[in-house]
Amino acid sequence: MELNLQDIPRVKTISKTDFITHYYKPQKPVVIEHFIDDWPAYSKWSLDYIKSIAGDKIVPLYDDRPVDYKDGFNEPHSKMKMSEYIDLLKREPTKYRIFLWNILKEVPLLQKDFTFPDFGLRLMKGFPMLFFGGRDSFTFMHYDIDLANIFHFHFEGKKKVILFDQDQNKYLYKVPHALITREDIDFNDPDLDKWPALKKAKGYKTELNHGEVLYMPEGYWHYMRYITPGFSMSLRAVAKRPKNLSKALYNVFIMRNYDNLMRRIKGQDWIDWKNKQAVIRTSKFNS
């Protein structure tokens, strides 16, 4: 038995009016296949190009190890030069990923290769972020702290994506005081006997190719797996729905600080308690 996932709708291109009407207002995901064909980035951006202009940059790296109480919020697991990292990606599979790498701060030259598209939402122009990964590397199932509307532009290779909306929380073994599900769930091939509530979850799936754009509505859970080495850029717009905006403010100003405090006070016992509660609370909803 597999997860209950439907294919994310695909369009060749889309007008602002149609995007707002058919996807933003009903908060449904969509893949736009040819929206950025006229960007210089469409033809220029590759791992080799990034290496040529940013090879000397020291980049933060993350892998798929479980959260440790000693780790701060989004603390990297390692660092290396971008040139060395890209060589590693092309040479062999690696779990190391880069995420939330700010183009404006790190390589302003890259901003000349794209424009901020008019989807009818006010994009946060100070935060175009790049994400890199090697073959079979992946992100844990999570949602973003600000519950933003996200436009995810993929470059080079292929990436698998699984999405769930916030209505599916009670089935996903969400870890309390966190933005993730249980990290020992393999969403690429989940054990539904061990995690039976996942059978009730309804989500979406797709594979992104070079130049395609994925719209992820506010607060959507996302799992991403690099089928081949590659990278993506995300642009975001602030959550507009009052419920999501209030969650975002809570996450940023209360939840994150409370979680860090409890890690310092209780150490690994806090992490272990949260993982147990993920199972207890999910089982309570699905008994």
N, C-alpha and C positions, 0 to 999 in steps of 0.2 A: 504494500500500500504506500502511495506517495502523498506528499502534501497536496492540498486542494488549491492549485494555482491556475489562474487563467492568463493567457497571453496579454501583455500590455498592448493596447491598440497602437497601430503605426499609421503615420501619414507621411507623404512625400515632403510637403511643406504646409504652412498654415498661416492664415491671417490672424491679426490680433483679435478681431471680433470673434472668429470661430474658436480661437484658443480660450478666450474668456468664457464664452457661452458653453462650450462642450467639455472643457477640462478644468479650468480654474474655479468657476462657480460651483460645479458639482464635486470638486476636489477629487478628480480622477487622473491617474497618470497617463502619459502618452509619450511615444517615441517619435521624434521628427527626424526624418532620414536625410533631408537635403536642405536644411535651414542655413547652414554656414558654408556652403560651397564657395561663396565669394570672399570669404575671409582669407587673408594671407596664411593664417594658421592652418587652414585646411590642407594646403599643399606643402607647407614648410615644417610643421611641427612633427617631429619624430624623436625617438630617443637619441639618435645621433645628433640632431640639431640642438637639443637641450644640452647634450654633452659639450658641444662646440661653444656655446655661449655662457654656460653656467658650470663648467667642469670643475672650477676651483672652489666653488661654494661648498661649505660644510653643511650637510643636511642631516636632520633628525630622522632616525629610523625606528620603526615599530614592528613587532612580530605578533604571533598569535598566542603568546604565553598568557596564562590566566592572570587576572588582576592580583597584585600583591599589596598588602597593606602599606608597605614601605614606599610604593610608587605614589607620587603626587598625581593630581588630575592631569591627564594627557602628557605625562613625563615620557620622553623617548627612551628606548631600550639600548640604542647605540647611535653612533654618528660616524660618517665618513664623507670623503669628497664625492660630489655628484658624479664626477668622471669614473671613480672607482665603483660607485653604486651601479651606474648604467652598465659598466663592463660586467659586473656580477649578474645583473638581470639577463644580459644577453648570453652569458656563459653557461648558466645552470639555474635550476629552480632555487628560489630563496623565499623565506617567509618575510623578509624585511620589506616594509612598505614605507612610503612617505605620505603623510596626509596633512592637510591644512597648511600648505606651503604657499605663502603670500607672494604672488607675482610682483605686485607693486613695490613691496619691500625688498625682495631678493633680486629680481631681474626686471627692472622697469622696461627694458627694451622689448620684452614680450608683449607689452600692452599695445604696441604698434601693430600687432598681428591680428587683433580682434576688435570688435566694437561691442558695445553693450546693447543687445537687441531690445526692441520695443515689443514686449509681450503684453503690455497693458498694466504691468506691475512696476513699482519703483524699486529697481535693483540697488543693492548696497555696493556702490562703485569702489569702495575702499577695500573690498574683501574678495577679489578673484583668487580662488585657491586651487592649487594643483595637488593631485594624488597620483602616486606611482606604485606599481606592484609587479612582482615577478610571477612566472607561471605557477599556478595553484596557490598563490598567496591569497588571503581573504580578510575581510573585515568581519568581526562578530556582528550578529544581528543587533542593530542599535537604531536610535533616532537622535537627531541633533538637539543640542541643549536649548536652542532658540526656537525649535519647531518651525523653522523657516520654510518658505516655498523655495525649492531648489531646482536649478537647471544644470544638468550634468552633461558636459560635452566630452565625448570620448575620442582619444587619439591613439593611433597605432594598436593593432591587434584586436583582441576580442575579450569582452568582459561579461560574465553572467551576473544577473541582478534578480533578487527576490525582494518583493515589497509587501508590507502589510500596513493597513491603516490603524489608527489608535483604537478603533472599535474592537480590534482583535486582541487587545492587551491580556484579557483574562485567559487566553489560550496559549500564550507564548512563553510562559515561565519567566515573566519579567522580574528582574532583581529589584527589590525595593531600594529607594534612595540611590538610584542609578538610572542610566539610559540604555541598559543592555538587557538581553535575556541571559539565561544560564549559558556560560561560555563553553560548557561541555556538550552542547547540542550542535551536531553537525548538520546545518541547514542544507548542505549540498546532498546529503544522504542520511536523513534523520532516522533514528531508531524509534519508531512510533509505538513500539511496545513499552519502551522505557519512558517515553514522553507522550502518553496517550492523548492529552488535551490538544496536541498539535493537529490531530485528525479533524478537529472542529474548526480550525483556523482557515479563513479564506483570504487568499492573497493573489499576487501578480508575479509574472516572471517575464524575462526577456534576455536576449544577448545583444550587447552593444558592439557596433563596429566603428571603424574610423570615421569621424565626422558626424556621427549621430548624436542627437540631443535627447536626453531623458528628462521629462518634467516629473518631479516628485512633490506631491502636494504637502501641505503643512503637517509636520509631525509624523510623516510616514516612516515606519520602520524600514531599514534597508540592510540587506546582506549583499556583498559584492565579492566576486571571486574572479581573479584574472586567469582566463583560459590560456592566454599568452601574455608575455611581458607587454606593458603599455602604461598609459597615463591618461588622466582626465582633468578637466577644469570644471569647477562649480561656481556658479553665480547664484546669489540668493536674494530673496525679498522677504521683508519682515512678515511674520504671521499677522493676519488681519482679523481672524475670528477671535472674539473676546476670550473664549475658553482657552484657546491655544496661546494667545498672548499672555494671559495670566499664568499659564503653566510655564511659559518661557521665563517670565520674570521670577517665578518661584524657583525654577531650576538654577538660574544664574546667581540669584542673590541669597537663597536660603539652602536649597538642597545640596549644592556643590560644597558650600562652606560647612554644613552640618556633617556631610560624609567625610570630608577631610579631618574634621575635628574628631569624629568617632574612630577613624583609622589611627590617629595619634593616641587616643585614650585606650582603645581596646585591641589594637593591632589586628592580627590575623583572625582573632575570634569574631571581629566585626564582619569581615569578609565571609567567614564560614556561616555566620548567622544569616546574613543576607541570602546566601545561596540556598540554605535550608528553607527560608521563608518563601523563596520563589516557588519551590515545590509545594509547600503547605498551602499557600494562598491560591495557587492555580488549581490544586486538587479540591479546595473548598468550593471554588466556582463550578467545578466540573464533576462533582460527586453525584 
